[in-house]
Structure formats: structure tokens, C-alpha cells
Amino acid sequence: MTTIYVGNLPFTATEDEVRSLLQRFGKVDSVTLVTDRATGRPRGFAFADMAAGDAQNAIQQANGYQMGGRPIKVNEAQERAPRTRPSGGDRSGSGTGGSRG
């Protein structure tokens, strides 16, 4: 099983539309349209699971396809890099502030 990234989607795109596009190139096991946690609005990208051969076919054939006037980007999904905390200052809450009194 290979997970592919489908990016630059129009914000009106649905999971069914993404699935329908990718099914032209092979069997789609699942599609997840990513939404913003705070607003619930689509973020303009999705992930889809396909068999390895079907995924490679979809990547080659669908990359650059126009959907809603936008050229979508299709490639193999990459592991997300670990987030690092910004440096600067102690944020542990154990500051040395004096007491008022």
C-alpha cells in the first residue's frame, strides 16, 4: 500500500471528486481530505491509499491535472518532519519573578 499526496486542490473539492479522479488510474482504498482543525474548512490537499503500482500510475498521470482551474500536484506522501520548538527564552513557567507585596 502506498499513500499519495494530492495538493493544490480547489477548496471546493470533495473526497468523492478526488476518489473519482484517482480511480481512473487504479483501485483507491481510501481518501482523506485534510481540514483545518479550528475552522473545519478544507486545507487544499488530501491523502489517498492505493496499491503501489496503481499509486505510481496515478502520480504519473494525474500530476498537473486541472481540477477546478488549478493544476493539482500528485506525488508519494513523505513522512512529516518532526516539529522543533522555537528557541529563545525559558517557557517552563519556573521564572524568577519576584513577589509583589
Legacy VTK file of the C-alpha trace (Angstrom):
# vtk DataFile Version 3.0
C-alpha trace
ASCII
DATASET POLYDATA
POINTS 101 float
0.000 0.000 0.000
1.285 3.441 -0.946
-0.023 6.759 0.337
-0.061 9.575 -2.170
-0.348 13.293 -1.585
-2.769 15.286 -3.734
-2.147 19.008 -3.354
-3.249 22.357 -4.757
-6.848 21.170 -4.714
-9.601 23.739 -5.091
-11.180 24.398 -1.691
-14.490 23.156 -3.118
-13.081 19.680 -3.887
-14.709 16.729 -2.114
-13.355 13.308 -1.171
-15.653 11.778 -3.796
-14.197 14.023 -6.525
-10.622 13.154 -5.554
-11.523 9.440 -5.412
-13.237 9.649 -8.811
-10.162 11.236 -10.387
-7.729 8.714 -8.909
-9.899 5.692 -9.745
-9.115 6.339 -13.405
-5.631 5.050 -12.634
-6.346 2.146 -10.269
-8.148 0.983 -7.161
-8.389 3.600 -4.412
-8.585 2.155 -0.902
-9.172 5.431 0.938
-9.158 9.201 0.525
-8.776 11.702 3.353
-9.411 15.364 2.629
-7.485 17.399 5.209
-9.406 20.137 7.012
-8.351 22.925 9.340
-8.891 21.905 12.957
-10.095 25.317 14.040
-12.466 26.176 11.186
-13.308 22.789 9.662
-12.595 24.223 6.204
-10.611 22.223 3.629
-6.889 22.993 3.528
-6.497 22.231 -0.177
-4.842 18.818 -0.016
-5.684 15.167 0.507
-4.053 11.792 1.027
-5.077 8.622 -0.769
-4.075 4.988 -0.264
-3.572 2.843 -3.357
-1.669 -0.317 -4.291
1.948 0.549 -5.153
1.603 0.068 -8.925
-1.695 1.953 -9.084
-0.243 4.775 -6.979
2.726 5.186 -9.326
0.352 5.259 -12.302
-1.810 7.900 -10.592
1.265 10.002 -9.754
2.454 9.947 -13.360
-0.953 10.519 -14.950
-2.728 12.889 -12.541
0.135 15.234 -11.624
-0.668 18.570 -13.269
-4.291 17.619 -13.989
-6.575 20.665 -13.938
-9.209 20.452 -11.207
-11.375 23.496 -10.645
-8.964 25.592 -12.692
-5.942 24.547 -10.621
-3.124 22.188 -11.618
-3.052 19.576 -8.863
0.190 18.175 -7.526
0.336 14.417 -7.035
3.297 12.599 -5.527
4.193 9.956 -2.998
3.460 11.160 0.526
6.506 11.855 2.684
6.793 11.400 6.417
6.276 14.668 8.207
9.470 16.057 9.721
9.353 16.389 13.500
8.454 19.875 14.611
11.007 21.778 16.618
10.156 24.338 19.223
11.280 27.883 18.595
14.306 28.809 20.655
14.533 31.777 22.910
13.573 32.086 26.487
12.582 29.641 29.158
8.934 28.733 28.752
8.817 26.235 31.576
6.921 28.539 33.867
9.613 28.480 36.520
10.734 32.065 36.074
12.466 34.040 38.753
9.923 36.819 39.026
9.757 38.495 42.380
6.687 38.606 44.551
4.586 41.690 44.991
3.899 42.525 48.423
LINES 1 102
101 0 1 2 3 4 5 6 7 8 9 10 11 12 13 14 15 16 17 18 19 20 21 22 23 24 25 26 27 28 29 30 31 32 33 34 35 36 37 38 39 40 41 42 43 44 45 46 47 48 49 50 51 52 53 54 55 56 57 58 59 60 61 62 63 64 65 66 67 68 69 70 71 72 73 74 75 76 77 78 79 80 81 82 83 84 85 86 87 88 89 90 91 92 93 94 95 96 97 98 99 100
